[in-house]
Amino acid sequence: MSSKQMDFTQKERETLVISLNARETKILQSMEDYLHQIANEKKASRVEKMLRGIFNDWHALQETRSLKERLHRTLDSDSHIKAVPK
């Protein structure tokens, strides 16, 4: 993994955090939808396809969370982001 410096203005950081939070929410909703569909599916081929979707979403979720962590590490100790999730 490369350790390039991520330099952003405060406004850019806020926008990125909001975007990453929205992306995470969308991915989690997609995974939940797949799980509900799997519970009602009888064809193995469709279940396999949905499991691949969950697998792909899982990787996207990990990438999103990694980006959020990396973004938070770039913050100076004096700066605060209003959009940081609890």
N, CA, C and O atoms as a Maestro MAE file, in Angstrom:
{
 s_m_m2io_version
 :::
 2.0.0
}

f_m_ct {
 s_m_title
 :::
 protein
 m_atom[344] {
  # First column is atom index #
  i_m_mmod_type
  r_m_x_coord
  r_m_y_coord
  r_m_z_coord
  i_m_residue_number
  s_m_chain_name
  s_m_pdb_residue_name
  s_m_pdb_atom_name
  i_m_atomic_number
  :::
  1 25 0.852 -1.171 0.000 1 A "MET " " N  " 7
  2 3 0.000 0.000 0.000 1 A "MET " " CA " 6
  3 2 0.895 1.230 0.000 1 A "MET " " C  " 6
  4 15 1.848 1.304 0.775 1 A "MET " " O  " 8
  5 25 0.606 2.165 -0.834 2 A "SER " " N  " 7
  6 3 1.385 3.389 -0.913 2 A "SER " " CA " 6
  7 2 0.965 4.317 0.210 2 A "SER " " C  " 6
  8 15 -0.181 4.297 0.661 2 A "SER " " O  " 8
  9 25 1.912 5.129 0.654 3 A "SER " " N  " 7
  10 3 1.601 6.053 1.746 3 A "SER " " CA " 6
  11 2 1.703 7.494 1.262 3 A "SER " " C  " 6
  12 15 2.384 8.312 1.881 3 A "SER " " O  " 8
  13 25 1.044 7.801 0.183 4 A "LYS " " N  " 7
  14 3 1.031 9.160 -0.351 4 A "LYS " " CA " 6
  15 2 0.262 10.070 0.598 4 A "LYS " " C  " 6
  16 15 -0.725 9.664 1.212 4 A "LYS " " O  " 8
  17 25 0.731 11.303 0.704 5 A "GLN " " N  " 7
  18 3 0.070 12.288 1.553 5 A "GLN " " CA " 6
  19 2 -1.242 12.723 0.916 5 A "GLN " " C  " 6
  20 15 -1.308 12.955 -0.291 5 A "GLN " " O  " 8
  21 25 -2.276 12.831 1.726 6 A "MET " " N  " 7
  22 3 -3.581 13.285 1.262 6 A "MET " " CA " 6
  23 2 -3.795 14.695 1.802 6 A "MET " " C  " 6
  24 15 -4.117 14.867 2.977 6 A "MET " " O  " 8
  25 25 -3.619 15.693 0.959 7 A "ASP " " N  " 7
  26 3 -3.779 17.085 1.371 7 A "ASP " " CA " 6
  27 2 -5.104 17.629 0.860 7 A "ASP " " C  " 6
  28 15 -5.333 17.700 -0.347 7 A "ASP " " O  " 8
  29 25 -5.978 18.012 1.791 8 A "PHE " " N  " 7
  30 3 -7.285 18.546 1.438 8 A "PHE " " CA " 6
  31 2 -7.580 19.764 2.295 8 A "PHE " " C  " 6
  32 15 -7.072 19.904 3.407 8 A "PHE " " O  " 8
  33 25 -8.401 20.631 1.759 9 A "THR " " N  " 7
  34 3 -8.894 21.745 2.562 9 A "THR " " CA " 6
  35 2 -9.957 21.207 3.513 9 A "THR " " C  " 6
  36 15 -10.426 20.080 3.353 9 A "THR " " O  " 8
  37 25 -10.331 22.004 4.491 10 A "GLN " " N  " 7
  38 3 -11.364 21.594 5.448 10 A "GLN " " CA " 6
  39 2 -12.668 21.262 4.721 10 A "GLN " " C  " 6
  40 15 -13.308 20.254 5.020 10 A "GLN " " O  " 8
  41 25 -13.056 22.102 3.776 11 A "LYS " " N  " 7
  42 3 -14.306 21.884 3.028 11 A "LYS " " CA " 6
  43 2 -14.227 20.594 2.217 11 A "LYS " " C  " 6
  44 15 -15.205 19.849 2.147 11 A "LYS " " O  " 8
  45 25 -13.073 20.322 1.603 12 A "GLU " " N  " 7
  46 3 -12.903 19.082 0.836 12 A "GLU " " CA " 6
  47 2 -12.989 17.867 1.752 12 A "GLU " " C  " 6
  48 15 -13.577 16.850 1.384 12 A "GLU " " O  " 8
  49 25 -12.407 17.970 2.936 13 A "ARG " " N  " 7
  50 3 -12.488 16.859 3.900 13 A "ARG " " CA " 6
  51 2 -13.933 16.592 4.303 13 A "ARG " " C  " 6
  52 15 -14.373 15.444 4.351 13 A "ARG " " O  " 8
  53 25 -14.663 17.659 4.590 14 A "GLU " " N  " 7
  54 3 -16.070 17.504 4.970 14 A "GLU " " CA " 6
  55 2 -16.860 16.839 3.851 14 A "GLU " " C  " 6
  56 15 -17.667 15.943 4.097 14 A "GLU " " O  " 8
  57 25 -16.624 17.278 2.630 15 A "THR " " N  " 7
  58 3 -17.320 16.703 1.475 15 A "THR " " CA " 6
  59 2 -16.957 15.235 1.297 15 A "THR " " C  " 6
  60 15 -17.828 14.411 1.020 15 A "THR " " O  " 8
  61 25 -15.680 14.901 1.454 16 A "LEU " " N  " 7
  62 3 -15.246 13.509 1.323 16 A "LEU " " CA " 6
  63 2 -15.859 12.625 2.401 16 A "LEU " " C  " 6
  64 15 -16.299 11.512 2.112 16 A "LEU " " O  " 8
  65 25 -15.891 13.104 3.630 17 A "VAL " " N  " 7
  66 3 -16.471 12.317 4.720 17 A "VAL " " CA " 6
  67 2 -17.952 12.067 4.456 17 A "VAL " " C  " 6
  68 15 -18.438 10.950 4.630 17 A "VAL " " O  " 8
  69 25 -18.660 13.097 4.041 18 A "ILE " " N  " 7
  70 3 -20.087 12.942 3.731 18 A "ILE " " CA " 6
  71 2 -20.281 11.936 2.601 18 A "ILE " " C  " 6
  72 15 -21.167 11.085 2.672 18 A "ILE " " O  " 8
  73 25 -19.458 12.030 1.562 19 A "SER " " N  " 7
  74 3 -19.558 11.114 0.420 19 A "SER " " CA " 6
  75 2 -19.239 9.681 0.823 19 A "SER " " C  " 6
  76 15 -19.931 8.751 0.409 19 A "SER " " O  " 8
  77 25 -18.203 9.499 1.622 20 A "LEU " " N  " 7
  78 3 -17.835 8.154 2.062 20 A "LEU " " CA " 6
  79 2 -18.899 7.560 2.981 20 A "LEU " " C  " 6
  80 15 -19.169 6.361 2.919 20 A "LEU " " O  " 8
  81 25 -19.501 8.384 3.827 21 A "ASN " " N  " 7
  82 3 -20.594 7.894 4.675 21 A "ASN " " CA " 6
  83 2 -21.783 7.459 3.831 21 A "ASN " " C  " 6
  84 15 -22.400 6.431 4.108 21 A "ASN " " O  " 8
  85 25 -22.104 8.232 2.806 22 A "ALA " " N  " 7
  86 3 -23.214 7.880 1.913 22 A "ALA " " CA " 6
  87 2 -22.900 6.591 1.161 22 A "ALA " " C  " 6
  88 15 -23.772 5.740 0.982 22 A "ALA " " O  " 8
  89 25 -21.652 6.453 0.722 23 A "ARG " " N  " 7
  90 3 -21.250 5.239 0.004 23 A "ARG " " CA " 6
  91 2 -21.355 4.024 0.920 23 A "ARG " " C  " 6
  92 15 -21.839 2.971 0.505 23 A "ARG " " O  " 8
  93 25 -20.904 4.167 2.163 24 A "GLU " " N  " 7
  94 3 -20.980 3.064 3.115 24 A "GLU " " CA " 6
  95 2 -22.434 2.656 3.360 24 A "GLU " " C  " 6
  96 15 -22.747 1.465 3.392 24 A "GLU " " O  " 8
  97 25 -23.305 3.622 3.530 25 A "THR " " N  " 7
  98 3 -24.725 3.344 3.741 25 A "THR " " CA " 6
  99 2 -25.319 2.608 2.546 25 A "THR " " C  " 6
  100 15 -26.076 1.652 2.717 25 A "THR " " O  " 8
  101 25 -24.984 3.043 1.354 26 A "LYS " " N  " 7
  102 3 -25.495 2.412 0.131 26 A "LYS " " CA " 6
  103 2 -25.007 0.964 0.018 26 A "LYS " " C  " 6
  104 15 -25.777 0.078 -0.352 26 A "LYS " " O  " 8
  105 25 -23.747 0.726 0.330 27 A "ILE " " N  " 7
  106 3 -23.192 -0.627 0.266 27 A "ILE " " CA " 6
  107 2 -23.876 -1.529 1.287 27 A "ILE " " C  " 6
  108 15 -24.251 -2.656 0.966 27 A "ILE " " O  " 8
  109 25 -24.039 -1.041 2.510 28 A "LEU " " N  " 7
  110 3 -24.696 -1.841 3.549 28 A "LEU " " CA " 6
  111 2 -26.137 -2.171 3.176 28 A "LEU " " C  " 6
  112 15 -26.611 -3.276 3.441 28 A "LEU " " O  " 8
  113 25 -26.829 -1.225 2.567 29 A "GLN " " N  " 7
  114 3 -28.203 -1.471 2.130 29 A "GLN " " CA " 6
  115 2 -28.234 -2.533 1.035 29 A "GLN " " C  " 6
  116 15 -29.108 -3.400 1.024 29 A "GLN " " O  " 8
  117 25 -27.281 -2.460 0.124 30 A "SER " " N  " 7
  118 3 -27.191 -3.449 -0.947 30 A "SER " " CA " 6
  119 2 -26.952 -4.845 -0.376 30 A "SER " " C  " 6
  120 15 -27.571 -5.815 -0.814 30 A "SER " " O  " 8
  121 25 -26.053 -4.943 0.601 31 A "MET " " N  " 7
  122 3 -25.779 -6.237 1.227 31 A "MET " " CA " 6
  123 2 -27.023 -6.776 1.935 31 A "MET " " C  " 6
  124 15 -27.325 -7.967 1.854 31 A "MET " " O  " 8
  125 25 -27.732 -5.904 2.621 32 A "GLU " " N  " 7
  126 3 -28.965 -6.314 3.301 32 A "GLU " " CA " 6
  127 2 -30.007 -6.798 2.293 32 A "GLU " " C  " 6
  128 15 -30.687 -7.797 2.525 32 A "GLU " " O  " 8
  129 25 -30.127 -6.085 1.178 33 A "ASP " " N  " 7
  130 3 -31.066 -6.490 0.128 33 A "ASP " " CA " 6
  131 2 -30.721 -7.869 -0.417 33 A "ASP " " C  " 6
  132 15 -31.602 -8.706 -0.614 33 A "ASP " " O  " 8
  133 25 -29.417 -8.103 -0.662 34 A "TYR " " N  " 7
  134 3 -28.989 -9.423 -1.141 34 A "TYR " " CA " 6
  135 2 -29.373 -10.510 -0.138 34 A "TYR " " C  " 6
  136 15 -29.858 -11.569 -0.535 34 A "TYR " " O  " 8
  137 25 -29.163 -10.262 1.147 35 A "LEU " " N  " 7
  138 3 -29.480 -11.269 2.162 35 A "LEU " " CA " 6
  139 2 -30.972 -11.587 2.197 35 A "LEU " " C  " 6
  140 15 -31.356 -12.745 2.356 35 A "LEU " " O  " 8
  141 25 -31.806 -10.572 2.051 36 A "HIS " " N  " 7
  142 3 -33.253 -10.814 2.012 36 A "HIS " " CA " 6
  143 2 -33.633 -11.618 0.770 36 A "HIS " " C  " 6
  144 15 -34.486 -12.503 0.837 36 A "HIS " " O  " 8
  145 25 -33.006 -11.313 -0.351 37 A "GLN " " N  " 7
  146 3 -33.297 -12.042 -1.588 37 A "GLN " " CA " 6
  147 2 -32.852 -13.496 -1.481 37 A "GLN " " C  " 6
  148 15 -33.548 -14.399 -1.945 37 A "GLN " " O  " 8
  149 25 -31.689 -13.722 -0.868 38 A "ILE " " N  " 7
  150 3 -31.179 -15.086 -0.714 38 A "ILE " " CA " 6
  151 2 -32.133 -15.912 0.143 38 A "ILE " " C  " 6
  152 15 -32.375 -17.085 -0.143 38 A "ILE " " O  " 8
  153 25 -32.666 -15.305 1.181 39 A "ALA " " N  " 7
  154 3 -33.568 -16.025 2.088 39 A "ALA " " CA " 6
  155 2 -34.809 -16.531 1.368 39 A "ALA " " C  " 6
  156 15 -35.403 -17.526 1.784 39 A "ALA " " O  " 8
  157 25 -35.206 -15.859 0.294 40 A "ASN " " N  " 7
  158 3 -36.418 -16.236 -0.430 40 A "ASN " " CA " 6
  159 2 -36.148 -16.956 -1.749 40 A "ASN " " C  " 6
  160 15 -37.084 -17.326 -2.457 40 A "ASN " " O  " 8
  161 25 -34.883 -17.154 -2.079 41 A "GLU " " N  " 7
  162 3 -34.533 -17.736 -3.381 41 A "GLU " " CA " 6
  163 2 -34.412 -19.250 -3.296 41 A "GLU " " C  " 6
  164 15 -33.903 -19.790 -2.314 41 A "GLU " " O  " 8
  165 25 -34.885 -19.928 -4.336 42 A "LYS " " N  " 7
  166 3 -34.834 -21.382 -4.377 42 A "LYS " " CA " 6
  167 2 -33.823 -21.905 -5.401 42 A "LYS " " C  " 6
  168 15 -33.400 -23.057 -5.308 42 A "LYS " " O  " 8
  169 25 -33.432 -21.087 -6.363 43 A "LYS " " N  " 7
  170 3 -32.487 -21.521 -7.395 43 A "LYS " " CA " 6
  171 2 -31.051 -21.259 -6.945 43 A "LYS " " C  " 6
  172 15 -30.682 -20.137 -6.598 43 A "LYS " " O  " 8
  173 25 -30.258 -22.327 -6.961 44 A "ALA " " N  " 7
  174 3 -28.867 -22.225 -6.500 44 A "ALA " " CA " 6
  175 2 -28.065 -21.218 -7.314 44 A "ALA " " C  " 6
  176 15 -27.243 -20.490 -6.758 44 A "ALA " " O  " 8
  177 25 -28.291 -21.168 -8.614 45 A "SER " " N  " 7
  178 3 -27.512 -20.255 -9.460 45 A "SER " " CA " 6
  179 2 -27.763 -18.791 -9.086 45 A "SER " " C  " 6
  180 15 -26.847 -17.969 -9.120 45 A "SER " " O  " 8
  181 25 -28.994 -18.478 -8.733 46 A "ARG " " N  " 7
  182 3 -29.305 -17.104 -8.318 46 A "ARG " " CA " 6
  183 2 -28.688 -16.790 -6.955 46 A "ARG " " C  " 6
  184 15 -28.206 -15.682 -6.720 46 A "ARG " " O  " 8
  185 25 -28.710 -17.777 -6.067 47 A "VAL " " N  " 7
  186 3 -28.095 -17.590 -4.748 47 A "VAL " " CA " 6
  187 2 -26.600 -17.347 -4.912 47 A "VAL " " C  " 6
  188 15 -26.036 -16.471 -4.256 47 A "VAL " " O  " 8
  189 25 -25.957 -18.119 -5.786 48 A "GLU " " N  " 7
  190 3 -24.526 -17.935 -6.037 48 A "GLU " " CA " 6
  191 2 -24.242 -16.532 -6.560 48 A "GLU " " C  " 6
  192 15 -23.273 -15.896 -6.146 48 A "GLU " " O  " 8
  193 25 -25.077 -16.056 -7.458 49 A "LYS " " N  " 7
  194 3 -24.902 -14.710 -8.012 49 A "LYS " " CA " 6
  195 2 -25.040 -13.662 -6.906 49 A "LYS " " C  " 6
  196 15 -24.266 -12.707 -6.852 49 A "LYS " " O  " 8
  197 25 -26.018 -13.842 -6.033 50 A "MET " " N  " 7
  198 3 -26.223 -12.896 -4.937 50 A "MET " " CA " 6
  199 2 -25.065 -12.946 -3.942 50 A "MET " " C  " 6
  200 15 -24.665 -11.914 -3.403 50 A "MET " " O  " 8
  201 25 -24.529 -14.136 -3.699 51 A "LEU " " N  " 7
  202 3 -23.378 -14.258 -2.803 51 A "LEU " " CA " 6
  203 2 -22.159 -13.545 -3.383 51 A "LEU " " C  " 6
  204 15 -21.383 -12.937 -2.645 51 A "LEU " " O  " 8
  205 25 -21.990 -13.619 -4.699 52 A "ARG " " N  " 7
  206 3 -20.906 -12.866 -5.348 52 A "ARG " " CA " 6
  207 2 -21.125 -11.373 -5.156 52 A "ARG " " C  " 6
  208 15 -20.172 -10.622 -4.943 52 A "ARG " " O  " 8
  209 25 -22.381 -10.943 -5.231 53 A "GLY " " N  " 7
  210 3 -22.698 -9.538 -4.999 53 A "GLY " " CA " 6
  211 2 -22.334 -9.107 -3.590 53 A "GLY " " C  " 6
  212 15 -21.771 -8.031 -3.390 53 A "GLY " " O  " 8
  213 25 -22.656 -9.946 -2.610 54 A "ILE " " N  " 7
  214 3 -22.298 -9.647 -1.220 54 A "ILE " " CA " 6
  215 2 -20.781 -9.592 -1.072 54 A "ILE " " C  " 6
  216 15 -20.251 -8.705 -0.402 54 A "ILE " " O  " 8
  217 25 -20.087 -10.532 -1.695 55 A "PHE " " N  " 7
  218 3 -18.625 -10.566 -1.643 55 A "PHE " " CA " 6
  219 2 -18.034 -9.280 -2.220 55 A "PHE " " C  " 6
  220 15 -17.132 -8.689 -1.626 55 A "PHE " " O  " 8
  221 25 -18.535 -8.852 -3.365 56 A "ASN " " N  " 7
  222 3 -18.056 -7.615 -3.992 56 A "ASN " " CA " 6
  223 2 -18.376 -6.400 -3.125 56 A "ASN " " C  " 6
  224 15 -17.552 -5.497 -2.979 56 A "ASN " " O  " 8
  225 25 -19.573 -6.384 -2.557 57 A "ASP " " N  " 7
  226 3 -19.952 -5.285 -1.668 57 A "ASP " " CA " 6
  227 2 -19.054 -5.251 -0.430 57 A "ASP " " C  " 6
  228 15 -18.682 -4.179 0.048 57 A "ASP " " O  " 8
  229 25 -18.710 -6.432 0.083 58 A "TRP " " N  " 7
  230 3 -17.848 -6.500 1.261 58 A "TRP " " CA " 6
  231 2 -16.500 -5.835 0.971 58 A "TRP " " C  " 6
  232 15 -15.984 -5.071 1.787 58 A "TRP " " O  " 8
  233 25 -15.943 -6.136 -0.197 59 A "HIS " " N  " 7
  234 3 -14.664 -5.519 -0.564 59 A "HIS " " CA " 6
  235 2 -14.810 -4.007 -0.721 59 A "HIS " " C  " 6
  236 15 -13.938 -3.253 -0.290 59 A "HIS " " O  " 8
  237 25 -15.884 -3.568 -1.323 60 A "ALA " " N  " 7
  238 3 -16.122 -2.128 -1.478 60 A "ALA " " CA " 6
  239 2 -16.286 -1.463 -0.116 60 A "ALA " " C  " 6
  240 15 -15.812 -0.345 0.092 60 A "ALA " " O  " 8
  241 25 -16.951 -2.142 0.809 61 A "LEU " " N  " 7
  242 3 -17.139 -1.611 2.159 61 A "LEU " " CA " 6
  243 2 -15.796 -1.474 2.878 61 A "LEU " " C  " 6
  244 15 -15.537 -0.459 3.526 61 A "LEU " " O  " 8
  245 25 -14.951 -2.487 2.765 62 A "GLN " " N  " 7
  246 3 -13.633 -2.423 3.399 62 A "GLN " " CA " 6
  247 2 -12.793 -1.296 2.808 62 A "GLN " " C  " 6
  248 15 -12.087 -0.596 3.533 62 A "GLN " " O  " 8
  249 25 -12.871 -1.125 1.501 63 A "GLU " " N  " 7
  250 3 -12.148 -0.038 0.835 63 A "GLU " " CA " 6
  251 2 -12.650 1.325 1.326 63 A "GLU " " C  " 6
  252 15 -11.857 2.224 1.605 63 A "GLU " " O  " 8
  253 25 -13.957 1.464 1.426 64 A "THR " " N  " 7
  254 3 -14.554 2.718 1.892 64 A "THR " " CA " 6
  255 2 -14.118 3.031 3.313 64 A "THR " " C  " 6
  256 15 -13.740 4.163 3.615 64 A "THR " " O  " 8
  257 25 -14.171 2.045 4.176 65 A "ARG " " N  " 7
  258 3 -13.772 2.260 5.570 65 A "ARG " " CA " 6
  259 2 -12.279 2.575 5.680 65 A "ARG " " C  " 6
  260 15 -11.868 3.384 6.512 65 A "ARG " " O  " 8
  261 25 -11.486 1.940 4.847 66 A "SER " " N  " 7
  262 3 -10.056 2.226 4.825 66 A "SER " " CA " 6
  263 2 -9.791 3.669 4.398 66 A "SER " " C  " 6
  264 15 -8.948 4.353 4.978 66 A "SER " " O  " 8
  265 25 -10.517 4.121 3.384 67 A "LEU " " N  " 7
  266 3 -10.375 5.508 2.936 67 A "LEU " " CA " 6
  267 2 -10.795 6.485 4.030 67 A "LEU " " C  " 6
  268 15 -10.151 7.515 4.229 67 A "LEU " " O  " 8
  269 25 -11.876 6.160 4.739 68 A "LYS " " N  " 7
  270 3 -12.329 7.022 5.834 68 A "LYS " " CA " 6
  271 2 -11.266 7.106 6.932 68 A "LYS " " C  " 6
  272 15 -10.984 8.188 7.447 68 A "LYS " " O  " 8
  273 25 -10.684 5.970 7.284 69 A "GLU " " N  " 7
  274 3 -9.643 5.959 8.311 69 A "GLU " " CA " 6
  275 2 -8.435 6.778 7.859 69 A "GLU " " C  " 6
  276 15 -7.872 7.557 8.628 69 A "GLU " " O  " 8
  277 25 -8.057 6.591 6.619 70 A "ARG " " N  " 7
  278 3 -6.911 7.329 6.084 70 A "ARG " " CA " 6
  279 2 -7.192 8.831 6.073 70 A "ARG " " C  " 6
  280 15 -6.317 9.632 6.398 70 A "ARG " " O  " 8
  281 25 -8.388 9.199 5.706 71 A "LEU " " N  " 7
  282 3 -8.767 10.607 5.695 71 A "LEU " " CA " 6
  283 2 -8.718 11.191 7.105 71 A "LEU " " C  " 6
  284 15 -8.232 12.305 7.305 71 A "LEU " " O  " 8
  285 25 -9.220 10.442 8.073 72 A "HIS " " N  " 7
  286 3 -9.214 10.918 9.462 72 A "HIS " " CA " 6
  287 2 -7.791 11.074 9.992 72 A "HIS " " C  " 6
  288 15 -7.523 11.960 10.804 72 A "HIS " " O  " 8
  289 25 -6.878 10.214 9.535 73 A "ARG " " N  " 7
  290 3 -5.481 10.330 9.976 73 A "ARG " " CA " 6
  291 2 -4.811 11.584 9.432 73 A "ARG " " C  " 6
  292 15 -3.827 12.051 10.005 73 A "ARG " " O  " 8
  293 25 -5.325 12.138 8.336 74 A "THR " " N  " 7
  294 3 -4.714 13.333 7.750 74 A "THR " " CA " 6
  295 2 -5.095 14.604 8.495 74 A "THR " " C  " 6
  296 15 -4.507 15.662 8.271 74 A "THR " " O  " 8
  297 25 -6.066 14.499 9.368 75 A "LEU " " N  " 7
  298 3 -6.519 15.689 10.097 75 A "LEU " " CA " 6
  299 2 -5.460 16.148 11.085 75 A "LEU " " C  " 6
  300 15 -4.831 15.335 11.762 75 A "LEU " " O  " 8
  301 25 -5.276 17.429 11.159 76 A "ASP " " N  " 7
  302 3 -4.394 17.994 12.183 76 A "ASP " " CA " 6
  303 2 -5.106 17.891 13.518 76 A "ASP " " C  " 6
  304 15 -6.334 17.826 13.565 76 A "ASP " " O  " 8
  305 25 -4.355 17.878 14.587 77 A "SER " " N  " 7
  306 3 -4.965 17.751 15.910 77 A "SER " " CA " 6
  307 2 -5.853 18.947 16.243 77 A "SER " " C  " 6
  308 15 -6.757 18.836 17.071 77 A "SER " " O  " 8
  309 25 -5.602 20.088 15.604 78 A "ASP " " N  " 7
  310 3 -6.406 21.287 15.875 78 A "ASP " " CA " 6
  311 2 -7.666 21.372 15.035 78 A "ASP " " C  " 6
  312 15 -8.598 22.091 15.396 78 A "ASP " " O  " 8
  313 25 -7.717 20.647 13.912 79 A "SER " " N  " 7
  314 3 -8.878 20.779 13.021 79 A "SER " " CA " 6
  315 2 -9.967 19.791 13.403 79 A "SER " " C  " 6
  316 15 -9.691 18.701 13.904 79 A "SER " " O  " 8
  317 25 -11.192 20.184 13.161 80 A "HIS " " N  " 7
  318 3 -12.350 19.348 13.476 80 A "HIS " " CA " 6
  319 2 -13.250 19.293 12.261 80 A "HIS " " C  " 6
  320 15 -13.442 20.291 11.566 80 A "HIS " " O  " 8
  321 25 -13.801 18.111 12.010 81 A "ILE " " N  " 7
  322 3 -14.736 17.955 10.906 81 A "ILE " " CA " 6
  323 2 -16.119 17.791 11.498 81 A "ILE " " C  " 6
  324 15 -16.341 16.932 12.351 81 A "ILE " " O  " 8
  325 25 -17.028 18.598 11.056 82 A "LYS " " N  " 7
  326 3 -18.397 18.551 11.581 82 A "LYS " " CA " 6
  327 2 -19.121 17.283 11.145 82 A "LYS " " C  " 6
  328 15 -20.026 16.816 11.837 82 A "LYS " " O  " 8
  329 25 -18.728 16.721 10.000 83 A "ALA " " N  " 7
  330 3 -19.463 15.603 9.420 83 A "ALA " " CA " 6
  331 2 -18.970 14.243 9.902 83 A "ALA " " C  " 6
  332 15 -19.431 13.220 9.395 83 A "ALA " " O  " 8
  333 25 -18.059 14.196 10.854 84 A "VAL " " N  " 7
  334 3 -17.536 12.925 11.327 84 A "VAL " " CA " 6
  335 2 -18.642 12.153 12.029 84 A "VAL " " C  " 6
  336 15 -19.309 12.686 12.916 84 A "VAL " " O  " 8
  337 25 -18.843 10.876 11.627 85 A "PRO " " N  " 7
  338 3 -19.894 10.080 12.272 85 A "PRO " " CA " 6
  339 2 -19.501 9.734 13.703 85 A "PRO " " C  " 6
  340 15 -18.320 9.708 14.048 85 A "PRO " " O  " 8
  341 25 -20.506 9.469 14.523 86 A "LYS " " N  " 7
  342 3 -20.254 9.100 15.927 86 A "LYS " " CA " 6
  343 2 -19.873 7.651 16.023 86 A "LYS " " C  " 6
  344 15 -19.622 7.150 17.119 86 A "LYS " " O  " 8
  :::
 }
 m_bond[343] {
  # First column is bond index #
  i_m_from
  i_m_to
  i_m_order
  :::
  1 1 2 1
  2 2 3 1
  3 3 4 2
  4 3 5 1
  5 5 6 1
  6 6 7 1
  7 7 8 2
  8 7 9 1
  9 9 10 1
  10 10 11 1
  11 11 12 2
  12 11 13 1
  13 13 14 1
  14 14 15 1
  15 15 16 2
  16 15 17 1
  17 17 18 1
  18 18 19 1
  19 19 20 2
  20 19 21 1
  21 21 22 1
  22 22 23 1
  23 23 24 2
  24 23 25 1
  25 25 26 1
  26 26 27 1
  27 27 28 2
  28 27 29 1
  29 29 30 1
  30 30 31 1
  31 31 32 2
  32 31 33 1
  33 33 34 1
  34 34 35 1
  35 35 36 2
  36 35 37 1
  37 37 38 1
  38 38 39 1
  39 39 40 2
  40 39 41 1
  41 41 42 1
  42 42 43 1
  43 43 44 2
  44 43 45 1
  45 45 46 1
  46 46 47 1
  47 47 48 2
  48 47 49 1
  49 49 50 1
  50 50 51 1
  51 51 52 2
  52 51 53 1
  53 53 54 1
  54 54 55 1
  55 55 56 2
  56 55 57 1
  57 57 58 1
  58 58 59 1
  59 59 60 2
  60 59 61 1
  61 61 62 1
  62 62 63 1
  63 63 64 2
  64 63 65 1
  65 65 66 1
  66 66 67 1
  67 67 68 2
  68 67 69 1
  69 69 70 1
  70 70 71 1
  71 71 72 2
  72 71 73 1
  73 73 74 1
  74 74 75 1
  75 75 76 2
  76 75 77 1
  77 77 78 1
  78 78 79 1
  79 79 80 2
  80 79 81 1
  81 81 82 1
  82 82 83 1
  83 83 84 2
  84 83 85 1
  85 85 86 1
  86 86 87 1
  87 87 88 2
  88 87 89 1
  89 89 90 1
  90 90 91 1
  91 91 92 2
  92 91 93 1
  93 93 94 1
  94 94 95 1
  95 95 96 2
  96 95 97 1
  97 97 98 1
  98 98 99 1
  99 99 100 2
  100 99 101 1
  101 101 102 1
  102 102 103 1
  103 103 104 2
  104 103 105 1
  105 105 106 1
  106 106 107 1
  107 107 108 2
  108 107 109 1
  109 109 110 1
  110 110 111 1
  111 111 112 2
  112 111 113 1
  113 113 114 1
  114 114 115 1
  115 115 116 2
  116 115 117 1
  117 117 118 1
  118 118 119 1
  119 119 120 2
  120 119 121 1
  121 121 122 1
  122 122 123 1
  123 123 124 2
  124 123 125 1
  125 125 126 1
  126 126 127 1
  127 127 128 2
  128 127 129 1
  129 129 130 1
  130 130 131 1
  131 131 132 2
  132 131 133 1
  133 133 134 1
  134 134 135 1
  135 135 136 2
  136 135 137 1
  137 137 138 1
  138 138 139 1
  139 139 140 2
  140 139 141 1
  141 141 142 1
  142 142 143 1
  143 143 144 2
  144 143 145 1
  145 145 146 1
  146 146 147 1
  147 147 148 2
  148 147 149 1
  149 149 150 1
  150 150 151 1
  151 151 152 2
  152 151 153 1
  153 153 154 1
  154 154 155 1
  155 155 156 2
  156 155 157 1
  157 157 158 1
  158 158 159 1
  159 159 160 2
  160 159 161 1
  161 161 162 1
  162 162 163 1
  163 163 164 2
  164 163 165 1
  165 165 166 1
  166 166 167 1
  167 167 168 2
  168 167 169 1
  169 169 170 1
  170 170 171 1
  171 171 172 2
  172 171 173 1
  173 173 174 1
  174 174 175 1
  175 175 176 2
  176 175 177 1
  177 177 178 1
  178 178 179 1
  179 179 180 2
  180 179 181 1
  181 181 182 1
  182 182 183 1
  183 183 184 2
  184 183 185 1
  185 185 186 1
  186 186 187 1
  187 187 188 2
  188 187 189 1
  189 189 190 1
  190 190 191 1
  191 191 192 2
  192 191 193 1
  193 193 194 1
  194 194 195 1
  195 195 196 2
  196 195 197 1
  197 197 198 1
  198 198 199 1
  199 199 200 2
  200 199 201 1
  201 201 202 1
  202 202 203 1
  203 203 204 2
  204 203 205 1
  205 205 206 1
  206 206 207 1
  207 207 208 2
  208 207 209 1
  209 209 210 1
  210 210 211 1
  211 211 212 2
  212 211 213 1
  213 213 214 1
  214 214 215 1
  215 215 216 2
  216 215 217 1
  217 217 218 1
  218 218 219 1
  219 219 220 2
  220 219 221 1
  221 221 222 1
  222 222 223 1
  223 223 224 2
  224 223 225 1
  225 225 226 1
  226 226 227 1
  227 227 228 2
  228 227 229 1
  229 229 230 1
  230 230 231 1
  231 231 232 2
  232 231 233 1
  233 233 234 1
  234 234 235 1
  235 235 236 2
  236 235 237 1
  237 237 238 1
  238 238 239 1
  239 239 240 2
  240 239 241 1
  241 241 242 1
  242 242 243 1
  243 243 244 2
  244 243 245 1
  245 245 246 1
  246 246 247 1
  247 247 248 2
  248 247 249 1
  249 249 250 1
  250 250 251 1
  251 251 252 2
  252 251 253 1
  253 253 254 1
  254 254 255 1
  255 255 256 2
  256 255 257 1
  257 257 258 1
  258 258 259 1
  259 259 260 2
  260 259 261 1
  261 261 262 1
  262 262 263 1
  263 263 264 2
  264 263 265 1
  265 265 266 1
  266 266 267 1
  267 267 268 2
  268 267 269 1
  269 269 270 1
  270 270 271 1
  271 271 272 2
  272 271 273 1
  273 273 274 1
  274 274 275 1
  275 275 276 2
  276 275 277 1
  277 277 278 1
  278 278 279 1
  279 279 280 2
  280 279 281 1
  281 281 282 1
  282 282 283 1
  283 283 284 2
  284 283 285 1
  285 285 286 1
  286 286 287 1
  287 287 288 2
  288 287 289 1
  289 289 290 1
  290 290 291 1
  291 291 292 2
  292 291 293 1
  293 293 294 1
  294 294 295 1
  295 295 296 2
  296 295 297 1
  297 297 298 1
  298 298 299 1
  299 299 300 2
  300 299 301 1
  301 301 302 1
  302 302 303 1
  303 303 304 2
  304 303 305 1
  305 305 306 1
  306 306 307 1
  307 307 308 2
  308 307 309 1
  309 309 310 1
  310 310 311 1
  311 311 312 2
  312 311 313 1
  313 313 314 1
  314 314 315 1
  315 315 316 2
  316 315 317 1
  317 317 318 1
  318 318 319 1
  319 319 320 2
  320 319 321 1
  321 321 322 1
  322 322 323 1
  323 323 324 2
  324 323 325 1
  325 325 326 1
  326 326 327 1
  327 327 328 2
  328 327 329 1
  329 329 330 1
  330 330 331 1
  331 331 332 2
  332 331 333 1
  333 333 334 1
  334 334 335 1
  335 335 336 2
  336 335 337 1
  337 337 338 1
  338 338 339 1
  339 339 340 2
  340 339 341 1
  341 341 342 1
  342 342 343 1
  343 343 344 2
  :::
 }
}
